[in-house]
Amino acid sequence: MPSAKILEQKKEVVAQLSEKLKSACVGVVVDYKGITVADDTKLRKELREAGNDYKVVKNTLLSRAFKDAGIEGMDPILEGTTAIAIHSEDYVSAAKILSKYAEDNKTFEVKAGFVDGKMVDEDAVKNLAKLPSKEVLIAQTLGGLNAPITGFVTVLNGTMRGLVIALNAIAEKQGATA
């Protein structure tokens, strides 16, 4: 039986992790076995630069944090070496970085994840990784909204050009007859 002090520390860890899970829009759970210290440092740096919070967590503590956060169905994947990356705004960065790393390193694997408090399986995480970033989606949307306006301006420009050519031809014709 752990001492009261250790038990309180574990409860605090679970409470902090639970709050992060509640505020996160996405989380990706991985099995990190077989990763070298140098690769782990590089992976952590890449995740941190993208704004993700990445932690190695004991399965029992993570299970309790998931329950406290209201994320159900995660217990079956909580075996072996477990780490989690979460983000509160960007839905794709953690999935992209971790899925790419898992493709390059066969011992590292994506187990599952959650999106807006609902569990998703490994395939859903991989599909999430294939999505363009938020910035690219916004640019594509704005480009789509801008296309009709650009077309309208082009049509108006062509009409104005035709009018100017017609007026110029009339002016030249009158200048030649005068």
Secondary structure, 3 states (H helix, E strand, C coil): CCCHHHHHHHHHHHHHHHHHHHHCCEEEEEECCCCCHHHHHHHHHHHHHCCCEEEECCHHHHHHHHHHHCCCCCHHHCCCCEEEEEECCCCCHHHHHHHHHHHHCCCCEEEEEEECCEEEEHHHHHHHHHCCCHHHHHHHHHHHHHHHHHHHHHHHHHHHHHHHHHHHHHHHHHHHHC
